[in-house]
Amino acid sequence: MPKRVILVTGTPCVGKTTAAYMLTSKLDALYVNLTDLALREDLVLGKDEERGSIIVDENRMRQKIREMIRNCNKNNIIVDGHYAASVVPKELTTHVFVLRRDPVELWKFMEKCGFSGRKLWENLASEILDVCLSDALSVYEKREVCELDVSGKSVGETVDEILNVLNGSEKCRVGVVDWLGKLESEGVLEEFLRI
């Protein structure tokens, strides 16, 4: 069986890491969290003080991931990170799952995780404007990208959807959500786009 390299991506706080952990367990896969990898392997160029985040050396990260995939003795590799589409070599990737969450629900999750100010508003805008989905579609074929609306769903339900795509009982779909249209029709778009 050829190796499957499965990306789980999306805006911060959509549930990527929790879903990726469960998926890793169910598939007996190698789990790669990009932020942890960058820190552990010193793949960091610096720190963005304003956003409180690290700046990753994407070229070195790409080389490290290529090496990890080549040397992995497992059939499945799960890569977790909102910038996964930028650093996982295209030719090695088999599936890209972009998790999406209703911005109203996402706002609550972000506040609970300590997001505030500019960082909160930038990440909400990123979700509303489909940034992670657009990033994935700019690199991978549409048939490799699966957009999943995880709003109101448990982690188990999300992982079951991913497994259904992987086993072929469901197809990948893109164009699942339109947060911009939803918020505009509810008359609250300006409240969410404060950046």
C-alpha positions, 0 to 999 in steps of 0.5 A, a space after each residue: 500500500 502506498 503511503 497516504 500523506 493527509 493534511 488537516 488544515 484550517 484556521 486556528 481553533 477550528 479543531 484541526 489538532 484534536 481531529 488530527 490526533 483522533 485520526 492518527 490513532 484510528 489509522 495508526 499513523 505518524 502524526 506531525 504538528 507543524 508548530 511543534 516540528 518547527 520548534 523541535 527542529 529549529 526551523 524558525 526564522 524568528 518571532 512575529 511579536 505583534 501576533 505572538 507567533 513564530 516565523 517558520 523557515 518554509 524551505 527547511 520545513 519542506 525538506 524536513 517533511 520530505 525526509 520524514 515521509 521518506 523515512 516513515 515506516 507507517 502507511 499513513 502520515 497526518 500533518 496538522 497545521 494551518 499553513 500545511 499547504 505551504 510546506 508539505 510537498 505537493 507530489 507527496 500529498 494525497 488528501 487535504 482536509 480543510 476544516 471550516 467552522 461557523 465564524 459565530 461559533 469560531 469566535 467563542 472558541 478563539 476567546 476560550 483559547 485566549 485569542 483577543 485583539 488583532 490576532 482574533 480579528 485576523 483569524 476570524 477574517 481568515 475563516 470568513 474569507 476562505 484563506 486556508 481553503 484558497 491556499 490549499 486550492 492554489 497548490 493542490 488539485 481540486 479532487 485532493 481538497 476536501 472542505 468539511 463544515 465542522 460547525 456544531 459537530 463532535 470531533 468523532 463526527 469530523 473524523 468519521 467524515 474524513 475516514 469516509 472520504 479516505 475509504 471512498 464512501 464519500 467524495 471530496 467537496 469544495 464550496 461547502 460553506 459561504 461564511 461571507 454570504 451568511 454573515 452578510 445576510 444576517 446583517 453582522 458582517 461588519 461586526 466580524 471584519 474589524 481588521 
